[in-house]
Amino acid sequence: MSYGPHIPRGRSAARATCGAPRRVVNICVLLGVALLSAVASANDGATSLIDRTLVDPEYDEYPHFRQHALTILQRKVSETRPLDVNPYVAELLGGSGRPSVELHADDVEEFFVAAAADELTIVRAMGFVARAVRETRVLTYLNGEHARDVVRHFGLDVGLAVPMSHLLLFAYIPVDAGADDEVQCRFLAVYGAQYEHRFHRDVLNATLKVGTGRDVPYLDPWDDGAEIKTAYIVEGRIMYGGAGVGYVDVSGIGGRKHGLLGVMQKVFFFLPDAIGGMVVRDGDLYVNAIMNQRVEGFESALRYAVHYRDGMLIAPDGPPAP
């Protein structure tokens, strides 16, 4: 993996990179228009999405991530091809031959670094990707190892994110949806082991067990010498619209409350499907889980966003729960 220099950190630094006024930031983004317009003859759908991304107000607070989105859209037009992986992975992703694109190590690096530059939450960053997947109808997937490598190399705290320990593969899978449906795509996370995980206590005061849903045979598509092994699935849908942005209909994560009930559960069991959804609405996070919670000011709090933690060794799943 080729690791580039850090982008200036934080929203204030992001503005400083291109100049303080927002119109100057927009000028910096528009410098890429001439290059991106060359995509027009190759893919009309992607070009339309590129044009809208240039002026989409949803990106106004996230100039670096807007530029990342534009770069990825332009880059991936030429890389989209029929899915060609081993039968075990093909079945998980909806079948061989469907239009697909792989996010390589450099793409994953740019995703996290751009998110950190804008102090963007992973929830919204994934929502942006899901919107593009819905419009292009291109299956998009990545190697989980690449995500962990980037987090370790840059010393990133990923805030509230999809658990990344033991992550083998992550995919955004197109779905059939009506024009008014705010569901953008499915997500599929494949794990090499079941394990316990904790979010910040004010998000969910519980111990989670990742991978309590269905288990499947899995053959690593990036390792020619791999052997078939058992993998564990976490899946759900990503929504983005007037009702908010986030994850709904999540399955594959068990949970145990803390407190007296948690002590009893610790002896006997984890509750299945402990998290049903996490949706950001008007800046607050609404958690639908074994205990429903609302986290006010979620999108304005640095601890929940992707950011750098100088001088500290960060585990792939972010900071330990307090």
C-alpha positions in Angstrom: 0.0 0.0 0.0 1.3 3.5 -0.8 0.6 5.9 2.0 0.6 9.5 1.1 1.1 12.6 3.3 -1.6 13.6 5.8 -4.3 16.0 4.6 -4.6 19.0 7.0 -6.8 17.9 9.9 -10.3 19.2 10.9 -12.9 21.3 9.2 -11.0 24.5 10.0 -7.9 23.1 8.4 -9.9 21.8 5.5 -11.1 25.3 4.8 -7.6 26.6 5.1 -6.3 24.2 2.5 -8.3 25.9 -0.2 -8.9 29.3 1.4 -11.3 30.3 4.2 -14.4 31.4 2.2 -16.6 28.6 1.0 -16.7 30.0 -2.5 -12.9 29.5 -2.7 -13.3 25.9 -1.5 -15.8 25.4 -4.3 -13.4 26.9 -6.8 -10.8 24.3 -5.7 -13.3 21.5 -6.3 -14.3 22.9 -9.7 -10.7 22.7 -10.8 -11.3 19.1 -11.5 -14.2 19.7 -13.8 -12.2 19.6 -17.0 -10.7 16.2 -16.2 -14.0 14.7 -15.0 -15.9 15.9 -18.1 -13.8 13.5 -20.1 -15.7 10.7 -18.5 -18.9 11.8 -20.4 -18.5 9.6 -23.5 -17.6 6.6 -21.3 -20.5 6.5 -18.9 -23.4 8.9 -19.1 -24.9 7.7 -15.7 -21.6 8.3 -13.8 -21.2 11.6 -15.5 -24.6 12.7 -14.4 -23.7 11.7 -10.8 -20.4 13.5 -11.1 -22.1 16.7 -12.2 -24.6 16.5 -9.3 -21.8 15.7 -6.8 -20.0 18.9 -7.8 -23.0 21.0 -6.5 -24.6 18.7 -4.0 -25.3 20.7 -0.8 -25.0 17.5 1.2 -21.2 17.8 0.7 -21.0 21.5 1.6 -19.5 20.9 5.0 -17.2 18.2 3.7 -15.0 19.6 0.9 -12.3 16.9 1.1 -14.8 14.1 1.0 -16.6 15.7 -2.0 -13.3 15.7 -3.8 -12.7 12.1 -2.8 -16.1 11.2 -4.2 -15.4 12.9 -7.5 -12.1 11.2 -7.8 -13.5 7.8 -7.1 -16.4 8.2 -9.5 -14.0 9.2 -12.3 -11.5 6.5 -11.5 -13.9 3.6 -11.2 -15.7 4.2 -14.5 -12.9 2.4 -16.3 -12.6 -0.3 -13.6 -16.2 -1.5 -13.6 -16.5 -5.0 -14.9 -18.6 -8.2 -14.4 -18.0 -9.8 -11.0 -15.4 -12.6 -11.3 -14.6 -14.2 -8.0 -14.7 -17.7 -6.5 -18.2 -19.2 -6.2 -18.3 -18.8 -2.4 -17.8 -15.0 -2.5 -19.9 -14.7 -5.7 -22.9 -16.2 -3.9 -22.5 -13.8 -1.0 -22.4 -10.8 -3.4 -25.4 -11.8 -5.5 -23.9 -13.9 -8.2 -21.1 -13.7 -10.8 -21.4 -11.4 -13.8 -23.1 -8.5 -12.1 -21.5 -5.0 -12.6 -18.9 -4.6 -9.9 -16.0 -2.6 -8.8 -13.3 -3.3 -6.2 -12.1 -0.5 -3.9 -8.3 -1.1 -3.8 -5.9 -0.2 -1.0 -5.3 3.3 -2.3 -9.0 3.9 -2.6 -9.6 2.8 1.0 -6.8 5.0 2.2 -8.3 8.1 0.4 -11.7 7.3 1.9 -10.4 7.4 5.5 -8.0 10.3 5.0 -10.6 12.5 3.4 -13.1 11.6 6.2 -10.5 12.5 8.8 -9.7 15.8 7.1 -13.4 16.8 7.3 -14.0 15.1 10.7 -16.8 13.2 9.1 -18.6 10.4 10.8 -18.4 6.9 9.2 -22.2 6.8 9.3 -22.5 9.7 6.8 -19.4 8.7 4.8 -20.9 5.3 4.2 -24.2 7.0 3.3 -22.5 9.0 0.6 -21.0 5.8 -0.9 -24.4 4.0 -0.7 -26.1 6.9 -2.6 -23.6 6.4 -5.4 -24.1 2.6 -5.4 -27.9 3.1 -5.7 -27.5 5.5 -8.7 -24.8 3.5 -10.6 -26.2 0.1 -9.6 -22.6 -1.2 -9.3 -21.7 -3.6 -6.6 -18.8 -2.1 -4.6 -16.6 -4.2 -2.3 -13.3 -4.1 -0.5 -10.8 -6.2 1.4 -11.2 -5.7 5.2 -7.5 -5.9 5.7 -7.0 -2.7 3.8 -9.3 -0.8 6.1 -7.4 -2.0 9.2 -4.0 -1.2 7.6 -5.0 2.4 7.0 -6.4 2.9 10.5 -3.2 1.5 12.0 -0.8 3.4 9.7 -2.4 6.9 10.2 -3.2 6.4 13.9 -6.9 7.0 13.2 -9.8 6.9 15.7 -12.7 5.9 13.5 -15.3 7.0 16.0 -18.6 5.1 15.7 -18.0 2.7 12.8 -18.7 -0.8 11.6 -16.5 -3.1 13.8 -13.3 -3.9 11.9 -11.5 -6.5 13.9 -11.5 -9.8 11.9 -13.3 -8.1 9.0 -12.5 -10.1 5.8 -14.7 -8.3 3.2 -17.2 -5.4 3.1 -19.6 -4.8 0.3 -22.3 -2.3 -0.8 -24.8 -4.3 -2.7 -27.4 -2.6 -5.0 -31.1 -3.3 -4.3 -34.3 -2.7 -6.2 -35.9 0.4 -4.6 -38.7 2.8 -5.6 -38.0 6.4 -6.4 -39.3 7.4 -3.0 -37.5 4.7 -1.0 -34.7 6.1 1.1 -32.9 2.8 1.3 -29.8 3.2 -0.9 -28.3 -0.3 -0.8 -27.6 -3.4 1.3 -24.3 -3.7 3.2 -22.6 -7.0 3.9 -19.7 -7.5 6.3 -17.9 -10.8 6.4 -15.9 -11.7 9.6 -13.3 -14.4 10.2 -14.4 -14.9 13.8 -17.1 -14.1 16.3 -15.9 -11.6 18.9 -17.0 -9.2 21.6 -17.1 -5.4 20.8 -18.2 -2.3 22.6 -19.3 1.1 21.4 -19.0 4.3 23.5 -21.2 3.8 26.6 -23.4 6.9 25.7 -24.1 5.3 22.4 -25.0 1.8 23.7 -24.3 0.6 27.2 -23.9 -3.0 26.3 -21.4 -5.6 25.2 -21.9 -6.7 21.6 -21.0 -10.0 19.9 -20.2 -9.6 16.3 -21.1 -12.4 13.9 -24.0 -14.0 15.7 -26.1 -14.3 12.5 -25.6 -16.8 9.7 -22.3 -18.5 9.2 -21.1 -19.4 5.7 -18.2 -21.1 3.9 -15.7 -18.5 2.7 -12.7 -18.6 0.4 -10.5 -15.5 0.4 -10.6 -14.0 -3.1 -7.3 -12.2 -2.5 -5.3 -15.2 -1.5 -4.6 -17.9 -4.1 -3.4 -20.3 -1.4 -6.4 -19.8 0.9 -8.5 -22.7 2.2 -12.2 -22.7 2.7 -13.2 -21.7 6.3 -16.2 -20.6 8.2 -17.1 -16.9 8.2 -19.8 -14.9 10.0 -22.1 -12.4 8.4 -23.4 -9.0 9.6 -25.8 -7.3 7.2 -28.4 -4.7 6.8 -29.4 -1.7 4.7 -28.1 1.8 4.4 -30.6 4.7 4.2 -30.1 8.3 3.3 -32.9 10.8 3.0 -35.4 13.0 4.9 -35.7 10.4 7.6 -32.0 10.4 8.2 -28.8 8.6 7.3 -27.6 5.3 8.8 -28.1 1.6 9.1 -31.5 -0.2 9.3 -32.6 -3.8 9.4 -29.3 -4.9 10.9 -28.7 -8.5 11.7 -25.8 -10.6 12.9 -24.8 -8.6 16.1 -25.8 -10.1 19.4 -25.8 -8.1 22.7 -25.8 -8.2 26.4 -27.0 -5.2 28.5 -24.9 -4.0 31.4 -26.3 -4.0 34.9 -28.3 -6.7 36.7 -29.9 -8.0 33.5 -26.5 -8.1 31.9 -25.1 -10.2 34.8 -27.9 -12.8 34.1 -27.3 -12.7 30.4 -23.5 -13.1 30.9 -24.3 -16.5 32.5 -26.8 -17.6 29.9 -26.8 -15.9 26.6 -26.4 -12.9 24.3 -29.6 -11.5 22.9 -29.7 -12.1 19.1 -29.9 -9.1 16.7 -29.2 -6.6 19.5 -28.9 -3.7 17.1 -31.7 -3.1 14.7 -30.5 0.3 13.4 -28.5 3.4 13.9 -29.8 6.6 12.2 -28.5 10.2 12.3 -31.3 12.7 12.1 -30.8 16.5 12.5 -27.3 15.9 13.9 -28.5 13.4 16.6 -28.0 9.7 16.6 -31.0 7.4 17.2 -30.1 3.9 18.3 -32.6 1.1 17.9 -31.2 -1.7 20.0 -31.6 -3.8 23.1 -31.9 -0.4 24.7 -33.0 2.6 22.6 -30.8 5.6 23.0 -30.5 9.1 21.5 -27.1 10.7 21.3 -27.5 14.5 21.0 -25.0 16.4 18.9 -23.6 13.2 17.4 -22.4 14.8 14.2 -20.8 17.8 15.9 -18.8 15.7 18.5 -15.2 14.9 17.4 -15.2 11.6 19.4 -17.7 10.1 17.0 -16.0 11.2 13.8 -13.0 9.9 12.0 -10.0 11.8 13.4 -6.3 11.6 14.2 -5.1 10.7 17.6 -1.5 11.9 17.8 1.0 10.0 19.8 -1.4 7.1 20.6 -1.6 3.6 19.4 -5.2 3.1 18.1 -6.8 -0.4 18.0 -8.7 -1.0 14.7 -12.1 -0.7 16.5 -11.2 2.8 17.9 -10.9 3.8 21.5 -12.0 1.5 24.3 -15.4 2.3 25.9 -15.1 4.6 28.9 
